[in-house]
């Protein structure tokens, strides 16, 4: 019986080795095609226009196709993540990209950047959301990744306000399930009752408020600039712990005392990809606009009514104070469709007729992963 099992395993392993050989050959063929694509793009590009190697709409279409044709046993998202890394590696052969993110290293924003672009890009930690915008505008990095809203704590106002003075475009979005862990140094992990303070970002403290009240109600909570900074401090202080994610735990060598302590198990943060160029339609898109209204009765109704009239699905609306005029406001609106869709032309004209300013922040593929 043992010999029979060993023979069966040997046969399967031989088959796996052959499959791996074929996969390896196909991967190299794909990489060679990517290099040829780069040559064609460079040859066909006008001398005064930079070559666009990264095409968000094309990658979204590829990933959707991968998920649609998948028949298992690997899950759709697992297969899509594998193809994401293949595309990332192939794109790096054409033109390695630098991606700015709200740092320091180990934040959920970096995790979102790697989820969207793959691990073959160079991720550049930046100190603030303002700096992410500035570095993209100056061309120091190709794209930036910034948080815009959390399913538990709501909108990130700083990101929205940064669009008021920026000409950058939204080129994509990525949604990331946020799992918070209570972390400590290995030495402290032997005596968790020795914890006297817990560091984390203020939003993470809020997302874990009920759990903290139930388990660590008498321990001081200290808000810092990021979860990664919290992990760094916890690694240096003997009596401190941090609330952060897996990436920060690994980066700073911390042990996980308690896992998944977020109050809402569906806790998700949405991040925006910002860049300098418009994105063509991918077939499943979202548009974000900034609207300034006239100071008159029924202003909000005049903004929202055209969406109902033209049957356009509105995903989100946020209000922020305008930078000019007392008690003046602007609206940030997300809705389904691409700015160039024929079906949206009537909506855009109707909005333009009713508001003092309508600025398109970007049309981009809806999040695939």
C-alpha positions as CSV (number, residue, x, y, z in Angstrom):
1,X,0.0,0.0,0.0
2,X,2.9,2.3,0.9
3,X,4.6,1.6,-2.4
4,X,1.4,2.3,-4.3
5,X,0.9,5.7,-2.6
6,X,4.5,6.6,-3.2
7,X,4.2,5.8,-6.9
8,X,1.0,7.8,-7.1
9,X,2.7,10.8,-5.5
10,X,5.7,10.5,-7.7
11,X,3.5,10.6,-10.8
12,X,1.6,13.7,-9.5
13,X,4.9,15.4,-8.7
14,X,6.2,14.7,-12.1
15,X,3.1,16.2,-13.6
16,X,3.4,19.3,-11.4
17,X,7.0,19.7,-12.5
18,X,6.0,19.6,-16.2
19,X,3.2,22.1,-15.6
20,X,5.7,24.4,-13.8
21,X,8.0,24.1,-16.7
22,X,5.2,25.1,-19.1
23,X,4.1,28.0,-16.8
24,X,7.7,29.2,-16.7
25,X,7.9,29.2,-20.5
26,X,4.6,31.0,-20.8
27,X,5.6,33.7,-18.2
28,X,8.8,34.4,-20.2
29,X,6.8,34.6,-23.4
30,X,4.4,37.1,-21.8
31,X,7.4,39.2,-20.5
32,X,8.9,39.2,-23.9
33,X,5.6,40.5,-25.3
34,X,5.6,43.2,-22.7
35,X,9.0,44.4,-23.8
36,X,7.8,44.5,-27.4
37,X,4.8,46.6,-26.3
38,X,7.2,49.1,-24.7
39,X,9.1,49.3,-28.0
40,X,6.0,49.9,-30.0
41,X,4.7,52.5,-27.6
42,X,8.0,54.4,-27.6
43,X,8.2,54.3,-31.4
44,X,4.6,55.5,-31.9
45,X,4.6,58.2,-29.2
46,X,5.0,61.8,-30.2
47,X,8.3,63.3,-29.2
48,X,6.6,66.0,-27.0
49,X,4.4,63.5,-25.1
50,X,5.7,61.0,-22.5
51,X,5.0,57.3,-23.2
52,X,2.1,56.0,-21.0
53,X,3.3,52.5,-20.1
54,X,0.7,52.0,-17.3
55,X,-2.9,51.8,-18.5
56,X,-5.4,51.5,-15.6
57,X,-8.3,50.7,-17.9
58,X,-6.4,47.9,-19.7
59,X,-5.3,46.2,-16.4
60,X,-8.9,46.4,-15.0
61,X,-10.2,44.7,-18.1
62,X,-7.6,42.0,-17.9
63,X,-8.4,41.3,-14.2
64,X,-12.1,41.2,-14.8
65,X,-11.6,38.7,-17.7
66,X,-9.5,36.6,-15.5
67,X,-12.2,36.4,-12.8
68,X,-15.0,35.8,-15.3
69,X,-13.3,32.8,-17.0
70,X,-12.0,31.3,-13.7
71,X,-13.5,27.9,-13.0
72,X,-11.6,27.0,-9.9
73,X,-10.5,25.4,-7.7
74,X,-8.6,28.6,-7.0
75,X,-10.9,31.5,-6.0
76,X,-11.5,34.5,-8.3
77,X,-9.7,36.9,-6.1
78,X,-6.7,34.5,-5.6
79,X,-6.3,34.1,-9.4
80,X,-6.7,37.9,-10.0
81,X,-4.0,38.6,-7.4
82,X,-1.7,36.2,-9.2
83,X,-2.3,37.9,-12.5
84,X,-1.9,41.3,-10.8
85,X,1.7,40.3,-9.8
86,X,2.4,38.9,-13.3
87,X,1.3,42.2,-14.8
88,X,3.3,44.2,-12.2
89,X,6.5,42.3,-13.0
90,X,6.0,42.6,-16.8
91,X,5.3,46.3,-16.5
92,X,8.5,46.8,-14.5
93,X,10.4,45.5,-17.5
94,X,8.8,48.3,-19.6
95,X,9.1,51.1,-17.1
96,X,9.5,50.6,-13.3
97,X,7.1,52.9,-11.6
98,X,7.4,54.9,-8.3
99,X,4.2,55.0,-6.2
100,X,3.9,57.6,-3.5
101,X,1.8,56.7,-0.5
102,X,0.9,58.1,2.9
103,X,3.7,56.7,5.1
104,X,5.7,55.7,6.9
105,X,6.4,52.2,5.7
106,X,4.0,49.6,7.0
107,X,0.8,51.6,6.8
108,X,-2.5,50.3,5.3
109,X,-2.0,52.8,2.5
110,X,1.2,51.0,1.5
111,X,-0.7,47.7,1.6
112,X,-3.3,49.3,-0.6
113,X,-0.7,50.5,-3.1
114,X,0.9,47.1,-3.4
115,X,-2.6,45.5,-3.7
116,X,-3.4,47.8,-6.6
117,X,0.0,48.0,-8.4
118,X,1.7,44.7,-7.4
119,X,5.0,44.3,-5.6
120,X,7.2,45.1,-8.6
121,X,6.8,48.9,-8.1
122,X,8.9,51.1,-5.9
123,X,6.6,52.3,-3.1
124,X,7.8,55.7,-1.7
125,X,6.6,56.7,1.8
126,X,5.6,60.3,2.2
127,X,4.8,62.3,5.4
128,X,1.4,63.7,4.6
129,X,-1.5,63.6,2.1
130,X,-0.4,67.1,0.9
131,X,3.1,65.7,0.2
132,X,1.6,62.8,-1.8
133,X,-0.3,65.3,-4.0
134,X,2.9,67.5,-4.4
135,X,5.2,64.7,-5.4
136,X,2.7,63.4,-8.0
137,X,2.3,67.0,-9.4
138,X,6.0,67.5,-9.6
139,X,6.6,64.1,-11.3
140,X,8.8,62.8,-8.6
141,X,6.5,59.8,-8.4
142,X,4.3,58.4,-11.1
143,X,1.1,57.9,-9.0
144,X,0.0,58.5,-5.5
145,X,-2.3,56.5,-3.1
146,X,-4.3,58.3,-0.5
147,X,-7.2,57.1,1.8
148,X,-10.6,58.7,1.1
149,X,-13.2,56.9,3.3
150,X,-13.7,54.2,5.8
151,X,-16.8,52.2,6.2
152,X,-16.8,52.7,10.0
153,X,-15.4,56.2,10.5
154,X,-16.5,57.9,7.2
155,X,-14.7,60.3,4.9
156,X,-11.0,61.5,5.1
157,X,-11.6,65.2,4.9
158,X,-7.9,66.0,4.2
159,X,-7.9,64.1,1.0
160,X,-11.1,65.8,-0.3
161,X,-9.7,69.2,0.6
162,X,-6.5,68.5,-1.3
163,X,-8.5,68.3,-4.5
164,X,-9.7,71.9,-4.2
165,X,-6.4,73.3,-5.3
166,X,-5.1,70.4,-7.3
167,X,-5.2,69.6,-11.0
168,X,-4.5,65.9,-10.5
169,X,-6.9,63.3,-11.7
170,X,-8.3,60.2,-10.0
171,X,-7.0,57.3,-12.0
172,X,-8.3,54.4,-9.9
173,X,-9.6,53.1,-6.6
174,X,-8.8,50.2,-4.3
175,X,-10.7,48.8,-1.4
176,X,-8.9,47.2,1.5
177,X,-10.4,45.1,4.3
178,X,-8.9,46.5,7.5
179,X,-7.9,44.0,10.2
180,X,-6.4,45.6,13.3
181,X,-4.3,43.6,15.8
182,X,-3.0,44.5,19.2
183,X,0.8,44.2,19.0
184,X,3.6,44.2,21.4
185,X,7.3,43.4,21.6
186,X,8.3,39.8,22.2
187,X,9.5,40.6,25.7
188,X,6.3,42.3,26.7
189,X,4.2,39.5,25.2
190,X,5.1,37.3,28.1
191,X,3.4,39.7,30.5
192,X,0.6,41.6,28.6
193,X,-0.6,43.0,31.9
194,X,2.5,45.2,31.9
195,X,1.0,47.3,29.1
196,X,0.5,50.9,30.3
197,X,-0.3,52.6,26.9
198,X,-1.6,51.7,23.5
199,X,-0.5,53.7,20.4
200,X,-2.4,53.9,17.2
201,X,-3.8,56.3,14.6
202,X,-6.9,58.1,15.8
203,X,-9.1,56.4,13.2
204,X,-7.9,53.0,14.3
205,X,-8.5,53.8,17.9
206,X,-12.1,54.8,16.9
207,X,-12.5,51.6,14.9
208,X,-11.6,49.5,17.9
209,X,-13.3,51.6,20.6
210,X,-15.7,49.0,21.9
211,X,-13.1,46.3,22.0
212,X,-10.7,48.5,23.9
213,X,-13.5,49.6,26.3
214,X,-14.2,45.9,27.1
215,X,-10.6,44.7,27.3
216,X,-8.3,47.6,28.1
217,X,-10.5,50.3,29.5
218,X,-7.9,51.5,32.1
219,X,-5.0,51.7,29.7
220,X,-4.0,55.1,28.1
221,X,-4.7,55.4,24.4
222,X,-2.3,57.6,22.5
223,X,-3.1,58.8,19.0
224,X,-0.1,59.1,16.6
225,X,0.4,60.0,13.0
226,X,0.0,56.4,11.6
227,X,-0.4,52.8,12.6
228,X,3.2,52.1,11.4
229,X,4.5,54.9,13.7
230,X,2.5,53.3,16.5
231,X,4.2,50.0,15.8
232,X,7.6,51.6,15.8
233,X,7.0,53.3,19.1
234,X,5.7,50.0,20.6
235,X,8.9,48.2,19.5
236,X,11.0,50.8,21.4
237,X,9.0,51.1,24.6
238,X,8.9,48.2,27.0
239,X,5.4,49.0,28.4
240,X,3.7,50.0,25.2
241,X,1.5,48.2,22.7
242,X,0.2,49.2,19.3
243,X,-2.9,48.7,17.2
244,X,-1.8,48.1,13.6
245,X,-1.9,45.5,10.8
246,X,0.2,42.6,9.6
247,X,2.6,44.6,7.5
248,X,3.6,46.8,10.5
249,X,3.9,43.8,12.8
250,X,6.3,42.1,10.5
251,X,8.3,45.3,9.7
252,X,8.9,46.2,13.4
253,X,9.1,42.6,14.8
254,X,6.1,42.7,17.0
255,X,4.0,39.8,18.3
256,X,0.2,39.7,17.8
257,X,-1.5,39.6,21.2
258,X,-5.1,39.8,19.9
259,X,-6.2,39.4,16.3
260,X,-8.9,41.2,14.3
261,X,-10.0,43.5,17.1
262,X,-11.9,46.0,14.9
263,X,-15.5,46.5,16.1
264,X,-17.0,46.1,12.6
265,X,-15.9,42.8,11.0
266,X,-16.6,44.3,7.5
267,X,-14.3,47.3,8.3
268,X,-13.1,48.5,4.9
269,X,-11.1,51.6,3.7
270,X,-11.3,52.9,0.2
271,X,-8.2,54.5,-1.3
272,X,-7.8,56.7,-4.4
273,X,-5.1,56.5,-7.1
274,X,-4.1,60.0,-8.2
275,X,-2.1,60.9,-11.3
276,X,-1.7,63.4,-14.0
277,X,-3.6,61.8,-16.9
278,X,-7.2,61.0,-17.8
279,X,-8.2,57.3,-18.0
280,X,-10.2,55.9,-21.0
281,X,-13.3,53.9,-20.3
282,X,-12.8,50.3,-19.1
283,X,-16.4,49.2,-19.3
284,X,-17.2,49.4,-15.6
285,X,-16.3,52.8,-14.4
286,X,-17.0,55.5,-11.8
287,X,-16.8,59.3,-12.1
288,X,-16.0,61.8,-9.3
289,X,-16.9,65.4,-9.7
290,X,-16.6,68.6,-7.6
291,X,-19.6,70.8,-7.6
292,X,-19.9,74.4,-6.4
293,X,-23.5,75.6,-6.0
294,X,-25.0,79.0,-6.3
295,X,-26.2,80.6,-3.0
296,X,-29.9,80.1,-3.5
297,X,-32.8,78.1,-2.0
298,X,-32.9,74.5,-3.1
299,X,-29.3,74.3,-4.2
300,X,-28.8,70.7,-3.1
301,X,-32.0,69.6,-4.8
302,X,-30.8,71.2,-8.0
303,X,-27.6,69.2,-7.8
304,X,-29.3,65.9,-7.1
305,X,-32.4,66.1,-9.3
306,X,-30.6,65.5,-12.6
307,X,-29.3,62.2,-11.3
308,X,-32.8,61.0,-10.8
309,X,-34.0,62.5,-14.1
310,X,-31.3,60.7,-16.2
311,X,-31.3,57.5,-14.1
312,X,-27.7,57.7,-13.0
313,X,-26.7,55.8,-9.9
314,X,-25.1,58.1,-7.3
315,X,-22.6,56.3,-5.1
316,X,-21.6,59.0,-2.6
317,X,-21.9,62.7,-1.9
318,X,-19.8,64.6,0.6
319,X,-20.0,68.3,1.6
320,X,-16.9,70.4,2.4
321,X,-16.5,74.1,3.2
322,X,-15.4,76.1,0.2
323,X,-12.2,78.1,0.5
324,X,-14.0,81.3,-0.6
325,X,-17.1,82.9,0.8
326,X,-18.6,82.5,4.3
327,X,-20.9,79.5,4.7
328,X,-20.2,78.4,1.1
329,X,-19.8,74.7,0.4
330,X,-18.7,72.4,-2.4
331,X,-20.0,68.9,-3.0
332,X,-17.9,65.8,-3.9
333,X,-20.0,63.4,-5.8
334,X,-19.2,59.8,-7.1
335,X,-21.5,58.2,-9.6
336,X,-21.5,55.2,-12.0
337,X,-20.3,55.6,-15.5
338,X,-17.5,57.2,-17.5
339,X,-17.4,60.9,-18.4
340,X,-17.3,60.0,-22.1
341,X,-20.3,57.7,-22.0
342,X,-23.1,58.9,-24.3
343,X,-25.6,58.2,-21.6
344,X,-24.0,60.7,-19.2
345,X,-23.9,63.7,-21.6
346,X,-27.4,64.9,-20.7
347,X,-26.6,64.6,-17.0
348,X,-23.4,66.7,-17.3
349,X,-25.2,69.4,-19.3
350,X,-28.0,69.6,-16.8
351,X,-25.6,69.9,-13.9
352,X,-23.6,72.6,-15.7
353,X,-26.8,74.6,-16.1
354,X,-27.6,74.4,-12.4
355,X,-24.3,75.0,-10.6
356,X,-21.6,77.7,-10.6
357,X,-18.8,75.2,-11.1
358,X,-18.6,71.6,-12.3
359,X,-15.1,70.0,-12.2
360,X,-14.5,66.4,-13.2
361,X,-11.9,64.9,-10.8
362,X,-11.6,61.8,-12.9
363,X,-13.3,58.8,-14.5
364,X,-11.7,55.5,-13.6
365,X,-12.2,51.8,-13.3
366,X,-14.3,50.6,-10.4
367,X,-12.2,48.6,-7.9
368,X,-11.7,45.0,-9.1
369,X,-9.8,43.6,-6.1
